[in-house]
């Protein structure tokens, strides 16, 4: 699906692909290099300063004082969140979140790399990839993994509650979907695009969480 998107839907556009894991970043770079007829850059925390600067300048030369000497430009870069803070990458206007970060603020930071002052683009695009349904059966067959994930999710929900608050009004008070309907909206958005992609702004995600919390606290 990612290869199709990069070669058909946003062909010839600069695209920054984010993932939380260095291992996933290396896997994606390897697979994309294999399937695409172009070099794919990579950026993660363990890169030395020279390689880090080279990737940044090759991907976004206009906003970083030009290409490194003797280097060609990159259209695609796979990166961990080391590339989501304090970096000017506004030569591009497409961000793909290959996996959704635990911390929702990360999504804002990621888009903030391309949606910056000085950008020549009128619009910045963000694409969110979601796991396929097969992952549920895999997790369900591993009780230890399921219990570990349950604990991690519970901990994150508590952190979300601290951010959202227990008595704060919705960002969109006129909208009040039922929890079941809310779930259908989210899953339908992904299924309509072959089970992989959906687009939500951060405010929309927070609003949906608040609505779910108020409509069905037990389910939330």
C-alpha positions in Angstrom: 0.0 0.0 0.0 2.8 2.4 0.9 4.6 1.7 -2.4 1.4 2.3 -4.3 0.8 5.6 -2.6 4.3 6.9 -3.2 4.3 5.9 -6.9 0.7 6.6 -7.8 -1.1 9.0 -5.5 1.7 11.3 -4.5 4.2 10.6 -7.3 7.1 13.0 -7.6 6.2 14.7 -4.4 8.6 15.0 -1.4 7.4 12.8 1.4 8.5 12.4 5.0 7.6 9.0 6.5 7.6 8.8 10.3 7.7 5.7 12.5 8.5 5.3 16.2 11.0 2.5 15.8 14.5 2.5 14.3 14.0 -1.1 13.4 10.8 -0.3 11.5 12.6 2.7 9.8 15.4 0.4 8.6 12.8 -2.1 7.3 10.9 0.5 5.4 14.0 2.0 3.9 15.1 -1.5 2.7 11.7 -2.4 1.2 11.3 1.0 -0.5 14.8 0.9 -1.9 13.9 -2.5 -3.2 10.6 -1.5 -4.9 11.3 2.0 -6.0 13.8 3.2 -8.5 15.2 5.9 -6.3 17.3 6.3 -3.1 15.4 6.6 0.1 17.0 8.4 3.0 16.8 7.5 6.7 17.2 9.5 9.9 17.2 8.2 13.5 18.8 9.1 16.8 22.0 7.1 16.4 23.1 8.8 13.2 26.3 10.8 13.5 26.1 14.5 13.1 27.4 14.6 9.5 25.0 11.9 8.2 22.1 13.6 10.0 22.9 17.0 8.4 23.3 15.3 5.0 19.9 13.7 5.1 18.3 17.0 6.2 20.0 19.0 3.5 19.4 16.5 0.7 15.7 16.2 1.6 15.0 19.9 2.1 17.9 21.9 0.5 16.0 25.1 0.0 15.3 25.5 3.7 18.7 24.3 4.8 21.1 26.4 2.7 21.5 24.0 -0.2 22.6 20.5 -1.0 25.8 19.1 0.5 28.7 19.2 -1.9 28.6 16.3 -4.3 25.3 15.0 -3.1 21.9 14.6 -4.9 18.5 15.5 -3.6 16.2 13.0 -1.9 12.5 12.8 -2.5 11.7 10.3 0.3 13.0 10.0 3.9 12.0 7.5 6.5 12.6 8.9 10.0 12.0 8.3 13.7 10.8 11.2 15.9 14.4 12.5 16.1 13.4 14.3 12.9 10.2 15.7 14.4 11.6 18.5 16.5 13.7 21.5 15.6 14.2 20.7 11.9 13.2 22.7 8.9 11.8 20.4 6.2 9.3 22.7 4.5 10.5 21.8 1.0 8.0 19.0 1.5 4.3 19.1 2.2 3.5 15.4 2.7 3.9 13.5 6.0 3.0 9.9 6.4 2.6 8.5 9.9 3.4 4.8 9.3 2.4 4.1 12.9 0.5 6.3 15.3 2.6 7.5 18.3 1.5 6.9 21.8 1.8 10.6 22.5 -0.6 12.5 20.2 1.4 15.6 20.5 4.0 13.8 18.3 1.6 14.0 15.3 1.5 17.8 15.6 5.3 17.9 15.9 5.8 15.8 12.9 3.5 17.9 10.7 5.2 21.0 12.1 8.4 20.0 10.3 6.8 20.8 6.9 4.1 23.3 7.9 6.4 26.1 8.7 7.0 29.8 7.9 8.8 30.0 4.5 7.0 27.1 2.9 6.1 27.5 -0.7 3.2 25.1 -0.4 -0.4 26.2 0.3 -1.4 23.0 2.0 0.4 20.4 4.2 -0.9 16.8 4.0 -0.8 14.2 6.8 -1.7 10.5 6.3 -2.2 8.1 9.1 -1.7 4.4 8.6 -3.6 1.9 10.8 -2.9 -1.8 11.6 -4.9 -4.3 9.6 -7.5 -6.5 11.2 -5.1 -9.5 11.2 -3.2 -8.0 14.1 -6.1 -8.6 16.4 -6.1 -12.4 15.9 -2.3 -12.4 16.4 -2.5 -10.6 19.7 -5.5 -12.6 20.8 -3.5 -15.8 20.4 -0.7 -14.5 22.7 -2.2 -14.0 26.2 1.1 -12.6 27.6 1.4 -10.0 24.8 -2.3 -9.1 25.1 -1.9 -8.5 28.9 1.2 -6.4 28.4 -0.6 -4.2 25.8 -3.6 -3.9 28.0 -1.5 -2.5 30.8 0.3 -0.1 28.5 -3.0 1.1 27.0 -4.6 1.5 30.4 -1.6 3.6 31.5 -1.9 5.8 28.4 -5.6 6.3 28.9 -4.9 7.7 32.3 -2.4 10.0 30.8 -4.9 11.1 28.2 -7.5 11.8 30.9 -5.0 14.1 32.6 -4.5 16.0 29.3 -8.2 16.1 28.4 -9.6 16.6 31.8 -12.7 15.3 33.4 -14.9 18.4 33.2 -13.8 20.1 30.0 -16.3 20.8 27.3 -16.0 19.2 23.8 -14.0 21.0 21.2 -17.1 20.5 19.0 -20.1 20.5 21.4 -22.7 20.3 18.5 -21.4 16.8 17.5 -22.4 13.9 19.7 -22.0 10.5 18.0 -22.8 7.4 19.9 -19.8 5.3 20.8 -20.8 2.5 18.4 -21.2 5.1 15.6 -17.9 6.7 16.5 -16.1 3.4 16.2 -17.8 2.8 12.8 -16.7 6.1 11.5 -13.1 5.5 12.5 -13.0 1.9 11.1 -14.9 2.8 8.0 -12.4 5.6 7.2 -9.6 3.1 7.2 -11.5 0.3 5.4 -12.5 2.6 2.6 -8.9 3.1 1.8 -8.0 -0.6 1.8 -7.7 -0.8 5.6 -4.6 1.3 5.8 -5.1 5.1 5.8 -7.3 7.7 7.3 -6.9 11.4 8.0 -7.8 13.1 11.3 -6.6 16.4 12.8 -5.4 16.3 16.3 -8.4 18.4 17.5 -10.7 15.9 15.8 -9.1 13.0 17.6 -9.3 14.8 21.0 -12.9 15.7 20.3 -13.8 12.1 19.5 -12.1 10.9 22.7 -14.0 13.4 24.8 -17.3 12.5 23.2 -16.7 8.8 23.8 -15.7 9.5 27.4 -18.9 11.4 28.1 -21.3 9.2 26.2 -20.0 5.9 27.5 -17.5 6.1 30.4 -17.4 2.4 30.9 -16.4 1.7 27.3 -14.0 4.6 27.4 
